[in-house]
Amino acid sequence: MAAPPALATPGPLQQQPPATGAPAARKARLPAALIAASAAVAAVLALPLVFLLIEAHGAGTSTVAGLVFRGLTRELLWNTIRLTFVVTVLCAVIGTAAAWCVERTALPGRRVWAVLVVVPLAIPDFVVSFGWVSLWPWVQGFRGAVVVMTLAVYPLVYLPVAASLRAADPGQEEVARSLGTGRVRTFFRITLRQARGAILGGCLLVALVLLAEYGAFEILGYQTFTTEIFTEFNSFSLTSACALSLVLVLLSLIVLAGEGRLRGKGRVSRSGALAARQLSPHQLGRATIPVLAGFALLIMAALGVPVGASIYWIFEGGTHSLDGISLPGAAWQTALYGVGAAAIDTAAAFPVALLAVRYPGRARNLLERSTYLVLAMPGVVTAFALSYFTERYADSFLYQSTPLLILCYSIMFFPLALVGVKASLARAPVSLDEVARSLGQSKLAVLRRVTLRLTGPGLVAAFCLVFLSVVTELTATLLLIPTGAATLATQFWVYEQNVSYGQAAPFALAMIAVAAVPSYVLGRFFDRSAHAQR
Amino acid sequence: MTQLAMTGLYKAFGSLPVLTGVDLEVPAGSLTAILGPSGSGKTTLLRVLAGFERADGGTVTIGGTVADGPGVHVAPERRRIGYVPQEGSLFPHLSVAGNVGFGLPPRERRGRRTAELLESVGLGGLGKRYPHQLSGGQQQRVALARALAIQPAVVLLDEPFASLDAHLRASVRADVQQIFRQAGTTAVLVTHDQDEALSTADRVAVLRDGKIAQCAAPQDLYARPVDADLASFIGDANLLTGVLGAGVVQTILGSLPVDPGGTAVPPPGPVTVLIRPEQVELQAADGSRPADMGGPHGPAAAAGPRCLAGRVISYGYHGHDAVVYVQPERDTGGRAIIVRTLGGRDLPPGSPVTLRAHGPVLAWSRKS
């Protein structure tokens, strides 16, 4: 998952109410087909939450309240919140510091570090967890979870912060210095202010990932809402799972709302259309060696341990004791799911993005909100809601079927596709469409000859983003995968849970390999389009 | 013959009216500039003409066919309007030739026509380049060739020179003028730059508060604006108070003849008088003209004008001429008088000078 920096940035609200009081008012035609398509997409996205609410309603308020207000909930709440808080703060510090060192200092080997620091994002959290726990079984509980999760997700802060530091107006720092502000104060008053939106955006993603994580915590033996929902669901305590899901969704919504609050109204912008100018980098001086050591340690822990552990277990894994789907078989299955979900999401995101970018107004706002709802639905809840509903009301029709699994992926990763498609549409300004129309081209011809041509690379990026997310998805897949089928992640999981580390390791490496290269390419794409949008 | 006509065009965004009854006729083969300050609705008007926006009222007629009117809205692609947006808006994924041929039927796209068009805008041989490899001026020309390719009924240009550097602007402007003259194209150019409108167009229509305030040839617009506001919008203007008598107006610069050809000479009484800066002659108080070349020559008009003493407030030297702000010693309501002289020696602030005006002037009844 390449971090989408623009994920939670609602655009300025523009409203153009219909003309009133005009003689012989003729209304501008709103694209009905576009609105219908977008509304349909929004409706499908809302399904899991609707199912969940119907379920909770069916179970009765007192039952649900009883399940929510019990000792277990309090314990889970404490576990989840303290971990989310500590890891988010650590990620903010590590991610921002690393981004500043790479972007603004004369750190030796900046370019190499810039790549290495991002790669851990491509490693599924449960593989990082596996790497640490398989080598050092004493990495457990709260402290283990803090270490492992921080290493797994800090790039979610690093990426947007680095991009924003690169895009920020370096002149502002120079002006601050010339006005008598010292180096350190300039960093806090100017540089951090410039990156504030990016830091908060990154923290939001980190918190949401932590709320939704299952695999890593299961391996670490750390209990959170998500792991408990999973357990309850598997032991058929469905009403209980439903009640806990409601609390989890509420937590995610609080995180989302809090981020919006903190972001504030201040705008970070460059004044004037100055050509991007490089600030002369800060000299680290005597700090060079310690900073280099810090980077080396970070990369060793975040990248070296999981990759090293996987390679170690391939050689040291001992006899293969379990039967399972072969690596190519699982890869093929994974690819099928990934392509299915990615194609659906890219296609579904197109009308929504087109409406949002080209026809700003109330509709855009509403659709943006519905995307937020999906962000607040952890995979385990989405999967749970879909499967429970089909089981209960559709007579198990589609339950644990390929279409349902792909639908679940499509709902979960829709926001990623939307970010990609929106970024790509920014490359196809409406003025080009208008010119094409004035040159005698019909709307369809314009779509084919101009819009799709220009957005092509972005559409591919959106596709890849969803595909990669599917490849490394574990939680929802475990709940919904058809009997007898396996993805790379689930087959890895089976072996890992059985302590067949030697058999699990190749699957871990395969996931890393599949995800690493494209996430690097994707990072570059979003970086460039962030520049193009300015 | 009228190639493009607008009658009573009305357009509002929400409760905010932008166009409030635009009436304008564009003769075939002419280059008409629509001049207005930013926010006057120029771009909205252009977008209504091109068909990207729909008017709330009124009609647009292109080449004798109603394109926008009650119950009629011709789609942009059926209007044969060559649209040249502000930044050129070339298709970044297509080569120069691809851009120019975009509106042609598929068979003609790669044919001779594209090359000819590029030749006509002075870019022969650049067909294989891509937009990002061109300079700003070249991009504008490609956008123009692309618009001309479809043999448009009218070409619409939205601030086409605004994004160019000052030194490029003049040459591109002259080229565009020539290209249009040769092709006999009817063109409408939207701009906020008075110089650009006056120097490029055959006719200039001033858009003010959503209406056309005046449409005239550039020299008429400058010499005979319909009201005082327009006078100060088109170039520098001294607006003095005066009292109108029989054919002459009394001002602090003496009695000056009123332009008999001016729009509707007002009834006698208090008036606002327009004296252009170049109508005022300036003499240093020691008696010699600055640099011995300032001030318009020619016969002194009537015996009426009289000298007015004043002191220089500021002196702006522009090489070919100089603009001097003079505070008259007699009260003019606090306003300085602007004088344009040719060249000139340095007149430091505070220098005593005398002013003398040359008629004829324009006068409008003063709003009470």
Contacts between the chains, C-beta under 8 A, distances in Angstrom:
chain1	res1	chain2	res2	distance
A	15	B	14	7.9
A	16	B	13	5.8
A	16	B	14	6.0
A	17	B	14	4.7
A	17	B	15	7.7
A	18	B	14	7.7
A	19	B	12	4.8
A	19	B	13	7.4
A	19	B	14	7.0
A	19	B	56	5.2
A	20	B	12	7.7
A	20	B	14	7.4
A	20	B	15	5.9
A	21	B	12	7.3
A	21	B	15	6.8
A	22	B	10	5.8
A	22	B	11	7.7
A	22	B	12	5.0
A	22	B	17	7.6
A	22	B	56	3.7
A	22	B	57	6.0
A	23	B	10	5.9
A	23	B	56	6.9
A	23	B	57	4.1
A	24	B	56	7.0
A	24	B	57	5.0
A	24	B	70	5.9
A	25	B	56	5.3
A	25	B	57	7.8
A	26	B	54	5.5
A	26	B	55	7.4
A	26	B	56	6.1
A	26	B	73	7.6
A	28	B	53	7.2
A	28	B	54	5.8
A	429	B	89	7.3
A	431	B	85	5.1
A	431	B	87	7.5
A	431	B	89	4.6
A	432	B	89	5.4
A	432	B	91	6.1
A	434	B	50	7.2
A	434	B	52	5.3
A	434	B	76	7.0
A	434	B	83	6.7
A	434	B	85	7.2
A	434	B	89	7.9
A	435	B	83	5.8
A	435	B	85	6.3
A	435	B	89	5.1
A	435	B	91	7.9
A	435	B	143	7.9
A	435	B	146	7.7
A	436	B	91	7.7
A	436	B	102	6.9
A	437	B	51	7.6
A	437	B	52	7.4
A	437	B	75	7.5
A	437	B	76	4.0
A	437	B	77	5.0
A	438	B	50	5.6
A	438	B	51	7.7
A	438	B	76	5.2
A	438	B	77	7.1
A	438	B	79	7.3
A	438	B	81	5.2
A	438	B	82	6.9
A	438	B	83	3.8
A	438	B	147	7.7
A	439	B	77	7.5
A	439	B	82	7.9
A	439	B	83	7.9
A	439	B	102	5.4
A	439	B	103	3.1
A	439	B	146	6.9
A	439	B	147	7.6
A	439	B	149	7.7
A	439	B	150	5.7
A	440	B	77	4.8
A	440	B	78	7.5
A	440	B	80	7.4
A	440	B	103	5.1
A	440	B	150	5.7
A	441	B	77	5.6
A	441	B	102	7.7
A	441	B	103	7.1
A	442	B	77	5.9
A	449	B	102	7.7
A	450	B	91	6.3
A	453	B	93	4.9
A	454	B	91	7.9
A	454	B	92	7.0
A	454	B	93	5.9
